[in-house]
């Protein structure tokens, strides 16, 4: 009941903001700030998760008006990664961080579902100002997803001994390949990042969400009619080869660590 009353009050605040600012663009930014504050101060974990989800949705709508939907997905993914990998730094706020991360994760799933339905750009038809072109926005979103993936891999490797230079270059090359393919396959980098994040912190729900994001990304890419089947096959081939190369490098690196660990024992 408290959650229902809170949502009703937020709706009234949103209505007042629309009347004062007389613009939809400012509405979403105002709602973003409001939901971020509520996610921090509300004592209920459910409300915090719901506020984090609404904040991610407000960010998506605010950027979608200016045709920056991929940037919104990259920003939410980067925030999710930073929060979940640093939750142990604030032991007294772990529950709050986990609640906010749950809301951001639901937001990512909703965004990918919107992309799969083909309705991701319906807001941009009413765009007052276009900051970047669709191609630049896709590259910027892919860059943000690559930064999140790089941070996850760097954190995992930092917990163990550092790999050799050749293995490190192979990892960076695989991340670059994922970023390039993510421009043509929206959500692919997000799915891989969430999957590796769940594996790094041993979180089964995160791993399941990453697999679901990957399935949604591949499904939306399969039904993309603007690209021929040959181009689709080549991109999937590059993506699969990059993942296999990354797996080979990591397996070789882990095998090189076993004799060192035995000698230390």
FENDA-V656904 format. One record per backbone hydrogen bond with DSSP energy under -0.5 kcal/mol. CO is the residue of the C=O (numbers start at 1). NH is the residue of the N-H. If there is no record, write none. Layout:
CO:NH, CO:NH
This chain:
1:5, 2:6, 3:7, 4:8, 5:9, 6:10, 7:11, 8:12, 9:13, 10:14, 11:15, 12:16, 13:17, 14:18, 15:19, 16:20, 17:21, 18:22, 23:27, 24:28, 25:29, 26:30, 27:31, 28:32, 29:33, 30:34, 31:35, 32:36, 33:37, 34:38, 35:39, 36:40, 37:40, 37:41, 38:42, 44:48, 45:49, 46:50, 47:51, 48:52, 49:53, 50:54, 51:55, 52:56, 53:57, 54:58, 55:59, 56:60, 57:61, 58:62, 59:63, 60:64, 61:65, 63:66, 63:68, 64:67, 66:131, 66:132, 68:72, 69:73, 70:74, 71:75, 72:76, 73:77, 74:78, 75:79, 76:80, 77:81, 78:82, 79:83, 80:84, 81:85, 82:86, 83:86, 84:87, 86:89, 87:90, 90:93, 91:94, 93:97, 94:98, 95:99, 96:100, 97:101, 98:102, 99:103, 100:104, 101:105, 102:106, 103:107, 104:108, 105:109, 106:110, 107:111, 108:112, 109:113, 110:114, 111:115, 112:116, 113:117, 114:118, 114:119, 115:118, 119:122, 121:125, 122:125, 123:126, 124:127, 129:131, 133:137, 134:138, 135:139, 136:140, 137:141, 138:142, 139:143, 140:144, 141:145, 142:146, 143:147, 144:148, 145:149, 146:150, 147:151, 148:152, 149:153, 150:154, 151:155, 152:156, 153:157, 154:158, 155:159, 156:159, 157:160, 164:168, 165:169, 166:170, 167:171, 168:172, 169:173, 170:174, 171:175, 172:176, 173:177, 174:178, 175:179, 176:180, 177:181, 178:182, 179:183, 180:183, 180:184, 181:184, 181:185, 184:186, 185:188, 187:191, 188:192, 189:193, 190:194, 191:195, 192:196, 193:197, 194:198, 195:199, 196:200, 197:201, 198:203, 202:204, 203:207, 204:208, 205:209, 206:210, 207:211, 208:212, 209:213, 210:214, 211:215, 212:216, 213:217, 214:218, 215:219, 216:220, 217:221, 218:222, 219:223, 221:224, 223:225, 224:227, 228:232, 229:233, 230:234, 231:235, 232:236, 233:237, 234:238, 235:239, 236:240, 237:241, 238:242, 239:243, 240:244, 241:245, 242:246, 243:247, 244:248, 245:249, 246:250, 247:251, 248:252, 249:253, 250:254, 251:255, 252:256, 253:257, 254:258, 255:259, 256:260, 257:261, 258:262, 259:263, 260:264, 261:265
